Amino acid sequence: MNPDNWQKSSFSGGGDGNDCVELASTPATLHLRESDAPAAVLTTTPAPLTHLLHAIRTGTPGIVASTTAHPGGAC
């Protein structure tokens, strides 16, 4: 399913350029693209995007806390 509800970031650089990050969603996925390259779309689900944003905010890229329960409590 292709989204048709793209929203531009309100935190994009100033000027007359088209340098914006855009976000759209469908019932099961999130879609990200750059305004000047709209054909290149990254598709993800909320959980991985949440982990990425957390890593960016905390400065811990590559370190992801697992939220998956393991049977019997073992890892």
Order of alpha helices (4+ residues) and beta strands (2+ residues): beta-beta-beta-beta-alpha
